[in-house]
Amino acid sequence: MKICPTCRKTYQDDNLNFCLEDGSVLTVASNEPAPTVMMSQPRPTEPNTGFGPPPTQQIQSSFGNEGHYSQPHKKSSKTWLWIVGILGILLLLCGGGGVVGLLLLATQGDIAANNSGPVASPSPGRGSTFPGTSPSPDSSPSTLSGDVTSIDLNMFVKEFSVYGTTEMSGDELMMAAKQRDYYYVLVAPDDYNTLGAATRVTVRNPSNGDSRLGYGLIFHSEAQPLSKGYAFLIDAKKKRYRVVRHTATNESALVPWKNSTAINDGTSENILEVRDKGDALEFYINDQMVTTTKDQYDGAVGVPGLYSGDGVKIGFKRLEIRK
């Protein structure tokens, strides 16, 4: 028989070397009467921080002891670091196509909090300034001088993404986030530049599904989407539009939802266009200017892209940059 010299607890198992109560080294029990001892006082703990106090010292296996937030009396684990690392690897693997940018998601909760879910690239060349003799706001984009660059939408098709789906149907790219209250963003390589240009795309909602977040055109973006840039979005079912800006994966409203008769409702096509006039941005729907706002960024990169929200499959055609 063995005994703990601290708490005086006895153990019949002679193969046990440490006290299961306080970890003290056990000694062989003698027939002499046990001396009187003072019990050690428990150590004070820090106030509850949400992750719980450290566990008491004991011999235990480390297997299966990962912490959970729902168990406040265990140490917080670093499981989230592994999750972030795995997601980063998946993102790098998914980004090996023609699209240089990353795919990011954001919840509607993040949008509400601000307004309102990781690829390095070289610095691209700057775009030319907008011609001094700009057309009147309600004129057709076809009157703009300069070249037209058409972006092949096939470059946005990805075989697999944990965030969204993409497929070509004829000349139309069908794109959707995989969950409601999330949005899915794809951007082109950084050799495309929307600075000092008119950027436009044709969109439609073939199912006339509800989309609280909207869908539409990304412009003036960094090569890493949602880190810096804008989105011009519509909800054709409710005949409304909005403009948002992105900073470090957060989305905030530059122009909140507004109704417009310029929008074709239902499943009809709508042409979205943004004209960069230097320090001002003009927004057109079906060749009608609906709003204008000041450019919020200095030194923006200018990559175009596409945005689809709320799990609704949206069709995109004729993504163009006119300079």
N, C-alpha and C positions, 0 to 999 in steps of 0.2 A: 504494500500500500504506500502511496505517495501523498504528500501534503504541500499546499502552497504556503510559503513562509509569510506571505502578505495578508491574504484573506482567510487563511487557515482552512480552506476547502480541501477535502480529502478525495482521492481518486483510487479506485481499486485496480485500474489498468496500469501495471508497472511499466508498460512501454510508452506511456505518455510522459513527455518531458516538460511541457509548459502548461500553466494554468489557463483554463478556458475562459476565466473571468477577467483576469488582468494581465495575462501573458508572462507572469513571473516564472522563473525556473523552479520546478518542483523538487522537493527533497524527500528522501526516504523517511517515512513516519516512524517515530520511536514510541516507546511505551510511556515516556514522560508526559506529565500534564502539559497542555498547551498554554503558553504564556498569554497574558492579556495584551492586546494590540489595539491601536486606534485605526479605524477604517479610514482609507484615503478619501478625501473629498473629491467629488467630480470637478473637472476643469470647467471654468465658465466658457460659454460659446459666444460667438459674435451674433448680433441680431440677425434674424432671418432675412437673407438677401434675395430670396426667390429660388435659390439653388440648394439651400439647406446647409446645415452645419456639417463639418467633417464627421465621418463615422467613427465610432469608438474603436480602439485598438483591439484587434482579434486576429486569430489565425483563420484564414479563409482562402478559398480558391479565387483567382482572378477571372476565371471563365464565367461568362454569363452575367458579369456585374456592370455592364454598361449602364450609365445613368440615364434617367428619363425625367423630363420636366414634371411629369405627373407623380413622381416619387421624390418629394422635397428633402427627404432625409438621406439621400445619397449624393455623392459628389456629382457635379455636372460633368458630362462626358464631352469628348471632342469629336463625337460622331459627325457633327455638322461639318467639320473640316474634311472628313472623308467624302461626305456627300458633295461638297463644293468641288473637291478635286476630281471626283468621278464625272460630275456634270461638265467640268472644264474639258476633260478628255473627250467626252461625247461631243461637245461643241466643236472641238478642233477636228474630230473625225468627220462631223457633218459639214464642216466648212470647206471641204476639199473640192468643191465644184467650181463653177464659173463665178459664183457669188462670193465676194471677198468678205462681206460683213458678217457679223455674228447674228444669231437669232436670240432675241430676248423676249421675255414675257413680263407683263405687269398686271396685277390684279386691280379690279375696280376699287378695292379698298385703298390702294396706293394712290389712285387717281383722286379719290375723294379727299384723301389727306392733303394733297397738294393743290387741289382745286375744289379741287376736284369734286414677265415673270416673268464667252470672252475670247480679234486677230489684228496684230499690228500691221501697219501698212506704211509705205513711204509717203511723204508729203506730196500731194498732187499739185499740178500747175494751177495757177489762178485763172479764173474765167475772164473774158473780156468785159469791159464796161458796157452798159446798155446804150444803144445808139441815142444820140442827143435829140434826134427827130423822132420821138416815140409816137406811136399812133394814139388816137383818143381812146379813153378807157373802154368804150363799147364797140370798138372796131374789131374786125376779125383778125385772129392770129396770123392768117395767111398773108397779111400785109407787112409782117415783120421782115426786115432785111436780114441777110445772113443765111447760114447753112442750117439744115434740119438733120439732126442725128436721131435715128430710130434705134431703140434699144431692143435687142432680141430677147423676148420674154422667156425663151427656152432656158436661158442661163439661170432663171430663178427656180427651175424644177429641181427638187431634191428627192432622192430615192427614199430617204427616211429622215424624219425629224420628230423629236419627242414633243415639239411644241405645236406643229401645224402640218397641214397637208398641201401639196401642190401638184397640179397635173395640167397638161395642155389638152384643150379640146378645140381642135382646129387651130385658129389663130388667137384663141383666147386662153389666158392663164387662169385656172380656177384655184383659188387660194382660201384657206380657212384656218383659224386657230382651232386647236383640239378641244378647248373648253369654253364655255360661256364665261363672261366677265374677264376674259383674257384677250389680249391682242397679239397678233403675229406680224412681225415686221421683217422684210427682206430688203436689202440694199444692193445696188450694183457695184462693180469694181470702181475704185477711185480714179480711174482714167476718164470717167464721165463726170461732168461738172455743170451744176445748175446756176452758178454765180453769173450775174449779169445776163441772164437768159430767161426765156419763157419755157417752162416745163409743163407738159400736159399729159393726161392719160384718160382713157375712156373706161368707165366702170359701170357695172350693173349688178343688181341683186336678183339672180334668176329665180330664187324661191320666195322673194319678197319677205324674207325672214326678219325678225326683230333684231336690231343691233343698237344697243344703247351706247356703244363706244364709237360706232361708225366705221367707215372704210374709205380708202382713198389714196392720196399721193404723199409720199415722203420727199422732201427736198431740202437742200442746204444741210445735209446730214454729214456727220463724220463717217469714216469707213466702218467704225463700230457703231451699229445702230442704237438709237435711244440714248446715246451719251451726249449728243449735241446735234440739234437739228429741229425741223418742223414737220408737221403733218397737216394737210388740208383734207378734211373728212366730211362726208355727207351721210345722212340717213334718209334714203329716198322714200321709205315707207311713211315717214313723218314729214317729209319735205323740209328738212333742216340741214344746216351745215355748222361746222365749228373749225377753229384753227388752234392747234396745240403746239407747245414747244417741249423738247426733251432735254433734260440735263441729268447726267449720271443715273440713268434708268428711271427717272421720275418724269411724269407727264403732268403738265399744268396748262390751263386754258389761256390762250392769248386772246381768242375771240370765243366766248361761250356759245352754246347752241342758239342758233337763230333760224327762224323760218324764212323760206324764200320761194317765191313763185317761179324762179328760174329753174328749179329742180323738176325734172320729169319723175313722177312718182311711179310706184309699182315696180315692175321688172324692166322698165325702159332703160336705155343707156343714158348716161350723163357724162359730159366732158368736163373734167376739172383742169384748171390751168392756173399757174402762179407765174407772175411776171416780176422779175427783180429789177427795180428802178434805182439801184444804188442803196440809199438808206431807207427806201420804202418798198413794201411788197404789195402787189395788187392781186386779188383773188377773183377768178372768173368761173362761172358755171354755165355751160352751154353758150359761151361767148358773151355772157352778160357779167359785168363786174358787180360783185355782191358786197365786197368790203376791201379795205386797205389798212395796213398797219405798218409800223416802223420795224425795221430789222433789228432784232434784239442781240445779235451776235456780231462781234468784231473778229475778223479772221476766220470765218466759217469755211469749211472745206468745200461743200457743194455737191455731195453725192445724192442721186435720186433713188427712190425705192417705192415699195408698196406696203400698205397697211390694211389688215383685215381683222375685225373684232368680233367677239361674242360667238365664235363657233359657226358663224354664217358663211357659207361658201360664196365668195364674190368673184365675178369675172372681170379681168383686166385686159385691155387691148390698147395698142398704139401708144406706148410710152415713148415720148419724144422730147428732145431738147432743141429749141430754136434760138439761134444767136444771130 
